[in-house]
Amino acid sequence: MPDIGISLGVPIVARKGVSSDVLRHQGQRGGHDRALNPALDPARGSSTTVEASGRPGRHLEDTVKLPPLQPTRRSSRSVQTQRFVCLYLLSAMSSSYTDSFAAPFFAHVDASTAQYISELGEAVSIPSVSSDLPNHLQDIIRMMEWTKAYIERLGGECSLLPNPVKVDDEGNELPPILLAAFHADESPETKKTVCCYAHLDVQPASKEDGWDSDPFVLTEKDDKLYGRGATDDKGPALSWLWAIQAHRKLQVGLPVNVKLMFEGMEESGSVGMFEAIRMLSKEGEFLSDVDFFCISDNYWIGQTKPCLTYGLRGMAAFSVSVQCCEQDLHSGVMGGSVHEAMTDMVHLMSSLVDSSGKILVPGIMDDVLPVTPEESALYDTIEFDCEEYKKDNKVKTVSDKLVHDNKKDLLMARWRYPSLSLHGIEGAFSGAGTKTVIPAKVIGKFSIRLVPDQNPATIEKLVTQHLNTKFASLNSPNKMEVKLQHGARAWLSDPKHPNFEAAARATEKVYGLLPDYTREGGSIPITSAFEEATKMNVCLLPVGACDDMAHSQNEKYNKRNLVNGIKVLGIYLHELAKLTGPKPSACRCAELTDEELMEPGAFMRGFKCKCIM
């Protein structure tokens, strides 16, 4: 966006009206500073021109054309419209970037690569497995203490917050949450504040699982660093510390305030984090002055081109159980005389989705918005190769087939449409060899990845109704029960938000090209939690490649990604510092009600607040 030379004290006028549907859409995404969504559906809504007149020394009015907005069919809560345009204009008012910091910073990072690898090796050696708290709670705490000591050596303030939930469902003590702060060197009270989230726990791993090396010994091979947690998420987490360390060694002050929030239960549902976020977002608490959030816990869609992620699918995870008797039975003795639970389960599970991936539950697609030509065009420039995708995911040598054979349809199936996956059947025999048993009770596990406008509660009703109807058609006397185990809404942000634009400029500075703007098929519920609690924007800034094999055998982190990731995060801090205007977190304006939004002039009236005075 060009420099439009606008002063925050200048009156701002919307020359074209904006519908109340558009305004309601702006508020429903979980933050009142995330209004303009050109990448979501540029055809919807009306274009709005914002004028700035009265600039000192200029008699011609400066204008900037804002992209059209996308309405939604879902009802929404009231929205604080005041801040939208103010924040949208922040990036336009930044000064040009110089190489005064970048050149020595890049040289320092390159020269320190051996140190980073060594320290990542120390972190990987700590088996902080959150799914096995009885055996690894102390390892998670050790990882937290190791990181805390590192932060304090850098001059940061750090504490370990006791987990608000205290114990999990099995009575296991939960690990603490690490909170840290580094202040900008000059006038920190006036500087923007960014909070960087990461997690220090890992998935379980052992050599016997099929690893080529010990998963808890960082092993370098062909410029790749293999080890559990190398890319998910210890490498990215430490990269924030290494970026700050570089400022210290180069004697360059931090351009913004940096806060860190690292947890130890992400791989097991982030137990306690959601409560902590709500608690820490209250007035005067740790998160109350945060203006921007950044998370590096996802991955590029390819191996070479970086991206920024502005959307995540949600999830509804289900179990369906069928019981036919109180204990397992011998199939030779009882087979043919009882109604078997496993037979019912196979019918139920197969009724959910067909072999082409089409969801068979009636009503599931009702709230999915259609693709517009403008949205479709966004996929044209994304760098993605279907053949490489098959190779990376080990499909090439088995079926050599994907559900879709072209980039656009495949990415849409991964990102902007829901999908249903069958995960397994608990209680059924799954070991090697033969076991001729009739299971007494079996529990099928499946989940649906949700997209914006889909509500987990609505999906639960649809799935339950479908399975009840299907089970009734079997005329089975067995007992059946459906449970929603976990539900989370999808997340969708604005890739034109200043937070994203700062990340894009940092990426371009390091890689020499602008990133792709992507959505993810997976879910990171913590993203929505931050936005809903603080109303501030969250940017997903991945630093790892698509083939890093997080959660799988031989997880790795490319040396190139490690080095360039540190560079991107460091420059990102300086790009944030270039954003002018008031701190977004300082706004305390009253939200407009739905009724007020319906009144003519409400959109204009919303700008008369402390955000622009």
C-alpha positions in Angstrom: 0.0 0.0 0.0 1.4 3.5 -0.9 2.1 6.2 1.7 -1.1 8.1 1.8 0.2 10.8 4.1 -2.7 10.8 6.5 -2.7 12.1 10.0 -4.6 10.3 12.8 -6.0 13.6 13.8 -7.6 14.2 10.4 -11.3 13.5 10.1 -12.1 10.3 8.2 -15.2 10.0 6.0 -16.6 6.9 4.3 -17.8 8.2 0.9 -19.9 5.1 0.2 -22.2 3.4 2.6 -21.4 0.0 4.1 -24.2 -2.4 4.9 -25.0 -3.6 8.3 -24.4 -7.2 7.1 -20.8 -6.1 6.3 -20.4 -4.5 9.7 -21.7 -7.6 11.5 -19.3 -9.7 9.5 -16.4 -7.5 10.8 -17.2 -8.2 14.4 -17.9 -12.0 14.3 -14.3 -13.0 13.6 -13.3 -12.6 17.2 -11.6 -9.2 17.1 -12.8 -5.7 16.4 -9.6 -4.7 14.6 -9.9 -7.2 11.8 -12.5 -5.8 9.5 -11.3 -5.8 5.9 -11.2 -9.2 4.3 -10.4 -8.7 0.6 -8.7 -12.1 0.3 -11.8 -13.9 1.6 -14.3 -12.7 -0.9 -13.5 -9.5 -2.8 -16.8 -9.5 -4.7 -19.0 -9.1 -1.6 -19.9 -5.8 -0.1 -19.2 -2.4 -1.6 -15.9 -0.6 -2.1 -15.3 2.2 0.4 -13.1 5.1 -0.3 -11.6 6.8 2.8 -10.5 10.4 2.4 -8.0 12.3 4.5 -8.1 16.1 4.0 -6.4 18.9 5.7 -2.9 17.5 5.7 -0.4 20.3 6.5 1.3 21.6 3.3 -1.2 19.8 1.0 -4.3 21.2 -0.6 -5.2 18.1 -2.6 -7.1 15.4 -0.8 -5.4 12.1 -0.4 -7.5 9.0 -0.9 -7.0 5.3 -0.5 -9.3 2.7 -2.0 -10.2 0.0 0.5 -11.2 -3.4 -0.8 -14.8 -4.5 -0.6 -15.9 -6.5 2.5 -17.5 -9.9 2.8 -20.8 -10.4 4.5 -21.9 -13.5 6.2 -25.2 -15.4 6.8 -24.5 -16.0 10.4 -25.8 -13.6 13.0 -23.1 -11.8 15.1 -22.4 -9.8 18.2 -22.0 -6.1 18.3 -18.8 -4.7 16.8 -16.4 -1.9 17.6 -16.1 -0.4 14.2 -14.1 2.7 15.3 -10.7 1.0 15.1 -11.0 -0.8 11.7 -9.9 1.9 9.3 -7.5 3.4 11.8 -5.6 0.1 12.0 -5.9 -0.6 8.3 -4.1 2.7 7.6 -1.2 2.0 10.0 0.9 0.2 7.6 0.3 2.8 4.9 1.9 5.5 7.1 5.2 3.7 7.8 8.5 5.0 6.7 10.8 3.3 4.3 13.0 0.5 5.7 16.7 0.8 5.8 19.5 -1.8 5.9 21.1 -0.2 9.0 20.0 -3.1 11.2 19.3 -5.9 8.6 22.8 -6.2 7.2 24.7 -6.7 10.5 21.8 -8.7 11.9 21.9 -11.2 9.0 25.6 -11.5 9.3 25.4 -12.2 13.0 22.7 -14.9 12.5 24.8 -16.6 9.8 27.9 -16.6 12.0 25.9 -18.0 15.0 24.4 -21.0 13.3 26.6 -23.5 15.1 25.5 -22.0 18.5 21.8 -22.2 17.5 22.1 -25.9 16.5 23.9 -26.7 19.7 21.3 -25.0 21.9 18.5 -26.6 19.9 20.1 -29.9 20.6 20.0 -29.2 24.3 16.3 -28.4 24.1 15.5 -31.5 21.9 17.3 -33.7 24.5 14.7 -32.9 27.1 11.8 -35.4 26.4 9.0 -33.0 27.3 6.1 -35.3 26.3 2.8 -33.9 27.5 0.7 -37.0 26.7 2.5 -38.9 29.5 2.5 -36.6 32.5 3.2 -39.4 35.1 6.5 -40.0 33.4 7.3 -36.7 31.8 5.9 -33.8 33.9 9.3 -33.2 35.4 10.8 -33.1 31.9 8.3 -30.4 30.8 9.1 -28.4 33.9 12.8 -28.9 33.2 12.3 -27.5 29.7 10.4 -24.6 31.1 13.2 -23.9 33.6 15.9 -24.2 30.9 14.0 -21.6 28.8 13.4 -19.3 31.8 17.1 -19.3 32.6 17.9 -18.4 29.0 15.5 -15.5 29.0 16.9 -14.2 32.2 20.4 -14.3 30.8 19.1 -12.1 28.0 17.8 -9.6 30.6 14.1 -10.5 30.2 11.6 -10.7 33.0 10.3 -14.2 33.3 8.0 -16.2 35.6 6.2 -19.6 35.6 2.5 -19.2 36.1 0.9 -22.1 37.9 -1.5 -23.8 35.6 -5.0 -22.5 36.4 -6.6 -25.9 36.0 -4.0 -27.5 38.3 -4.7 -31.2 37.5 -6.0 -33.0 34.4 -8.9 -35.5 34.3 -6.7 -38.3 35.6 -5.5 -36.2 38.5 -2.1 -35.5 37.1 -0.5 -32.2 38.1 -0.2 -29.9 35.1 2.9 -28.0 34.1 3.2 -24.2 34.5 2.9 -21.6 31.7 6.0 -19.5 30.9 5.4 -15.7 30.8 8.2 -13.4 29.8 8.7 -9.7 28.8 11.4 -7.7 27.1 11.0 -4.0 27.0 11.8 -1.7 24.1 14.9 0.3 25.0 13.4 3.8 24.4 10.1 4.9 25.8 8.6 1.4 26.1 5.3 2.7 27.4 4.7 4.3 24.0 5.9 1.5 21.9 3.7 -1.3 20.4 3.7 -4.7 22.1 3.8 -8.0 20.4 3.1 -11.3 22.2 4.8 -14.4 20.7 3.2 -17.7 21.5 4.9 -21.1 21.3 4.9 -24.5 23.0 7.7 -26.4 24.6 6.1 -29.8 24.9 6.4 -32.5 22.2 4.7 -35.6 20.8 5.9 -39.0 22.1 8.7 -40.7 20.1 11.1 -43.6 20.2 13.6 -45.2 17.9 11.4 -48.3 17.7 8.6 -46.2 16.1 10.6 -46.1 12.9 13.0 -43.2 13.5 16.4 -43.4 11.7 18.1 -41.9 14.7 17.4 -41.3 18.4 14.5 -38.8 18.4 15.9 -37.0 21.5 19.3 -36.6 20.1 19.5 -33.8 17.5 21.1 -35.4 14.4 22.3 -33.3 11.5 22.2 -34.9 8.0 22.2 -33.3 4.6 21.6 -29.8 6.2 18.6 -31.2 8.0 18.3 -31.3 11.8 16.4 -34.4 12.9 14.8 -34.6 16.4 11.5 -34.6 18.2 10.4 -31.0 18.7 13.1 -29.6 16.3 10.4 -27.9 14.1 7.3 -28.5 16.4 7.8 -26.2 18.3 11.2 -25.8 20.1 13.1 -24.5 17.1 10.6 -21.7 16.4 10.2 -21.0 20.1 13.9 -20.5 20.6 14.1 -18.4 17.4 12.5 -15.6 19.3 15.2 -15.8 21.9 17.9 -15.9 19.3 16.5 -12.8 17.6 16.5 -10.9 20.9 20.0 -12.2 21.7 21.2 -10.8 18.4 19.9 -7.3 19.3 21.8 -7.6 22.6 25.0 -8.6 21.0 24.7 -6.0 18.3 23.9 -3.4 21.0 20.7 -2.5 19.2 17.6 -1.8 21.3 14.4 -3.7 20.8 12.1 -1.6 18.6 8.9 -2.9 20.3 8.0 -4.5 23.5 8.1 -8.3 23.2 6.1 -10.7 25.4 6.4 -14.4 25.3 3.8 -17.0 26.3 5.1 -20.5 26.1 3.0 -23.5 27.3 3.8 -27.1 28.0 0.5 -28.8 27.1 -0.2 -27.9 23.5 0.2 -31.5 22.2 -2.5 -32.6 24.7 -5.2 -30.0 24.3 -3.5 -26.9 25.8 -5.1 -27.7 29.2 -5.2 -24.6 31.3 -4.1 -22.2 28.5 -7.6 -21.0 27.6 -8.3 -20.2 31.3 -5.0 -18.4 31.6 -5.6 -16.3 28.4 -9.0 -15.2 29.7 -7.5 -14.4 33.1 -4.5 -12.6 31.7 -6.5 -10.5 29.3 -8.2 -8.5 32.1 -7.4 -4.9 32.6 -3.8 -4.5 33.9 -2.9 -8.1 33.4 -0.1 -9.6 31.3 -2.0 -9.6 27.9 -4.0 -6.4 28.4 -1.5 -4.2 26.6 -0.6 -6.5 23.8 -1.3 -5.0 20.4 -0.3 -7.9 18.1 0.1 -11.6 18.4 2.4 -13.8 16.4 2.4 -17.6 16.2 5.0 -19.8 14.4 3.4 -23.2 14.9 2.4 -24.2 11.4 4.2 -24.8 8.1 4.6 -23.7 4.5 2.6 -25.4 1.9 5.7 -26.2 -0.1 9.4 -26.7 0.6 10.8 -23.4 -0.8 8.4 -20.5 -0.7 7.3 -18.9 2.6 3.7 -18.1 3.4 1.5 -16.4 5.9 -1.6 -18.1 7.2 -4.8 -16.2 7.7 -7.3 -19.0 8.2 -7.6 -22.3 10.1 -10.3 -24.9 10.0 -12.1 -25.7 13.2 -12.9 -29.2 14.5 -15.7 -31.4 15.9 -14.3 -34.6 17.2 -16.8 -37.4 17.9 -17.1 -40.9 19.3 -19.9 -43.3 18.6 -20.2 -46.4 20.8 -22.1 -49.6 20.3 -22.4 -52.3 23.0 -23.9 -55.7 22.6 -23.0 -57.5 25.8 -21.0 -57.1 29.1 -17.9 -59.0 28.1 -16.1 -60.2 24.9 -17.4 -63.4 23.5 -15.9 -66.4 21.6 -16.8 -66.1 18.0 -16.9 -69.9 17.6 -19.2 -70.5 20.5 -21.4 -67.4 20.2 -21.0 -66.3 16.6 -24.4 -66.3 14.8 -26.4 -66.1 18.0 -25.9 -62.5 19.1 -26.2 -59.1 17.4 -22.6 -58.1 17.2 -21.6 -54.5 18.0 -18.8 -54.5 15.4 -21.2 -55.2 12.6 -23.3 -52.2 13.6 -20.2 -50.0 14.0 -19.1 -50.8 10.4 -22.5 -49.7 9.1 -22.4 -46.5 11.1 -18.9 -45.5 10.2 -19.4 -46.2 6.5 -22.5 -44.0 6.5 -20.5 -40.9 7.4 -18.3 -40.4 4.3 -17.8 -42.0 0.9 -14.5 -43.1 -0.7 -14.2 -39.8 -2.6 -14.3 -37.8 0.7 -17.9 -36.6 0.3 -19.5 -36.1 3.7 -22.8 -38.0 3.8 -24.3 -36.3 6.8 -27.4 -34.3 5.6 -27.1 -30.5 6.3 -23.3 -30.4 6.9 -22.7 -28.2 3.9 -25.6 -25.8 4.5 -23.6 -23.1 6.1 -20.6 -23.3 3.8 -20.5 -20.1 1.6 -20.0 -20.7 -2.1 -16.7 -19.8 -3.8 -16.8 -16.6 -5.8 -14.7 -16.0 -8.9 -12.6 -13.5 -7.0 -11.8 -15.9 -4.2 -11.1 -18.6 -6.7 -8.5 -16.4 -8.4 -6.6 -16.1 -5.1 -5.4 -19.7 -5.5 -3.9 -19.1 -8.9 -0.7 -17.5 -7.7 0.0 -20.0 -4.8 3.1 -22.1 -5.4 2.0 -25.7 -5.0 2.8 -28.9 -6.8 0.4 -31.9 -6.6 3.1 -34.4 -7.6 5.5 -33.1 -4.9 2.6 -33.2 -2.5 2.1 -36.9 -3.2 5.8 -37.6 -2.7 6.0 -35.6 0.6 3.0 -37.5 2.0 4.2 -40.9 0.8 1.2 -41.4 -1.5 3.2 -41.6 -4.7 4.5 -45.1 -4.2 1.2 -46.5 -2.9 -1.9 -45.3 -4.9 -0.3 -42.3 -6.8 -3.8 -40.8 -6.5 -5.3 -37.8 -4.7 -8.9 -36.9 -4.3 -8.4 -34.0 -6.7 -5.8 -33.8 -9.5 -5.4 -30.0 -9.7 -3.9 -27.4 -7.3 -7.0 -25.3 -6.8 -9.5 -28.0 -6.0 -7.0 -29.8 -3.8 -6.2 -26.7 -1.8 -9.8 -25.8 -1.4 -10.6 -29.3 -0.2 -7.8 -28.9 2.4 -8.6 -25.3 3.5 -12.0 -23.9 2.7 -14.3 -26.9 2.7 -15.1 -29.2 5.6 -13.8 -32.8 5.6 -14.6 -35.9 7.7 -12.0 -38.4 8.7 -12.4 -41.9 10.3 -9.7 -42.4 12.9 -10.2 -45.9 14.4 -12.3 -48.2 16.5 -11.5 -48.6 20.1 -12.2 -52.1 21.6 -11.7 -53.9 18.4 -8.8 -56.3 18.0 -5.9 -54.6 16.2 -2.8 -56.5 17.1 -0.7 -58.9 15.0 -2.1 -62.3 14.3 -5.6 -63.6 14.8 -8.0 -63.2 17.7 -11.4 -64.7 17.1 -13.3 -62.6 19.5 -16.6 -60.7 19.4 -16.0 -57.4 21.1 -18.5 -56.5 23.8 -18.3 -52.8 23.1 -16.6 -50.8 20.3 -16.1 -47.0 20.1 -15.6 -45.4 16.7 -13.6 -42.2 16.5 -14.0 -39.7 13.8 -13.8 -35.9 13.3 -15.0 -33.2 11.0 -12.8 -30.2 10.2 -15.0 -27.1 10.1 -14.9 -23.9 8.1 -16.1 -20.4 8.9 -19.9 -20.1 9.6 -20.0 -23.7 10.8 -20.9 -24.0 14.5 -19.7 -27.1 16.4 -23.0 -27.2 18.3 -25.0 -27.3 15.1 -22.7 -30.0 13.6 -23.2 -32.1 16.8 -27.0 -32.0 16.3 -26.7 -33.0 12.6 -24.3 -35.8 13.2 -26.3 -37.2 16.2 -29.5 -37.1 14.2 -27.9 -38.8 11.2 -26.4 -41.7 13.3 -29.6 -42.1 15.3 -31.5 -42.5 12.0 -29.0 -44.8 10.5 -28.9 -47.0 13.7 -32.7 -47.2 13.8 -32.6 -48.5 10.2 -30.4 -51.4 11.3 -33.1 -52.7 13.6 -30.4 -53.5 16.1 -31.2 -54.2 19.8 -27.8 -53.0 20.8 -27.0 -49.8 22.7 -25.6 -46.8 20.7 -24.4 -43.5 22.0 -22.9 -40.4 20.2 -20.6 -37.9 21.9 -19.0 -34.7 20.8 -15.6 -35.0 22.5 -14.2 -31.6 21.4 -15.4 -28.7 19.3 -13.7 -25.6 18.1 -14.7 -23.0 15.6 -12.7 -22.1 12.5 -10.6 -19.0 12.5 -10.4 -16.5 9.7 -8.4 -13.3 9.8 -7.6 -10.4 7.5 -4.3 -10.8 5.5 -4.3 -7.0 4.8 -4.1 -6.2 8.5 -0.9 -4.2 9.5 0.3 -7.2 11.5 0.3 -9.4 8.4 1.8 -6.6 6.3 4.6 -6.3 8.7 5.2 -10.1 8.5 5.0 -9.9 4.7 7.6 -7.2 4.5 9.9 -9.0 6.9 9.6 -12.2 4.8 10.3 -10.3 1.6 13.4 -8.7 3.2 14.8 -12.1 4.0 13.7 -14.3 1.1 13.5 -11.6 -1.7 9.9 -12.4 -2.5 6.5 -11.8 -1.0 4.9 -14.8 0.8 1.9 -16.8 -0.3 -1.3 -16.1 1.7 -2.7 -19.4 2.7 -5.2 -21.1 4.9 -4.6 -24.3 6.9 -6.6 -27.5 7.1 -5.7 -28.1 10.7 -6.8 -26.4 13.9 -4.9 -24.2 16.3 -7.6 -23.3 18.9 -5.2 -21.0 20.8 -5.4 -18.6 17.8 -9.1 -17.9 18.3 -8.6 -17.8 22.1 -6.2 -14.9 21.9 -8.3 -12.9 19.5 -11.6 -13.5 21.3 -10.1 -12.6 24.7 -8.1 -9.5 23.7 -9.7 -8.4 20.4 -6.2 -8.1 18.9 -5.0 -9.5 15.6 -3.1 -12.8 15.4 -0.7 -13.5 12.6 0.4 -17.0 11.8 4.0 -16.7 10.6 5.3 -20.2 9.8 9.0 -20.8 9.5 9.1 -24.6 8.8 8.7 -26.4 5.5 5.8 -28.7 4.5 8.0 -31.8 4.7 9.2 -31.3 8.3 7.1 -34.3 9.4 5.9 -32.8 12.7 4.2 -35.5 14.8 5.7 -38.2 12.6 8.9 -40.3 12.5 12.1 -38.4 11.5 10.8 -34.9 12.3 13.3 -32.4 11.0 14.1 -28.7 10.7 16.1 -27.5 7.7 19.1 -25.5 8.6 18.1 -23.0 6.0 14.7 -22.6 7.7 16.2 -22.2 11.1 18.6 -19.5 10.0 16.1 -17.6 7.8 13.4 -18.0 10.4 15.4 -16.1 13.0 16.0 -13.4 10.4 12.4 -13.1 9.6 11.3 -12.9 13.2 13.9 -10.3 14.0 13.0 -8.0 11.0 9.3 -8.5 11.8 9.9 -6.7 15.1 11.3 -3.7 13.3 8.5 -3.8 10.7 6.0 -3.7 13.6 7.8 -0.7 15.0 7.2 1.2 11.8 3.5 1.2 12.3 2.4 4.6 13.4 -0.7 5.6 15.3 -2.0 4.8 18.8 -1.6 1.4 20.4 -4.6 -0.8 19.4 -4.8 -2.3 22.9 -5.3 1.3 24.3 -8.7 1.6 22.8 -11.5 1.6 25.4 -14.4 2.8 23.2 -17.8 1.4 23.8 -18.9 -1.1 21.2 -21.8 -0.3 18.9 -24.9 -2.4 19.4 -26.6 -4.3 16.5 -29.4 -1.7 16.7 -26.9 1.2 16.4 -25.2 -0.5 13.4 -28.5 -0.5 11.6 -28.9 3.3 11.9 -27.8 5.5 9.0 -24.4 7.1 9.7 -23.4 4.6 12.4 -20.3 3.6 10.4 -19.1 7.2 10.2 -20.0 7.9 13.8 -17.9 5.0 15.0 -14.7 6.8 14.1 -15.3 9.6 16.6 -13.3 8.0 19.4 -9.9 8.0 21.1 -8.5 5.8 18.4 -8.1 8.7 16.1 -8.4 11.8 18.3 
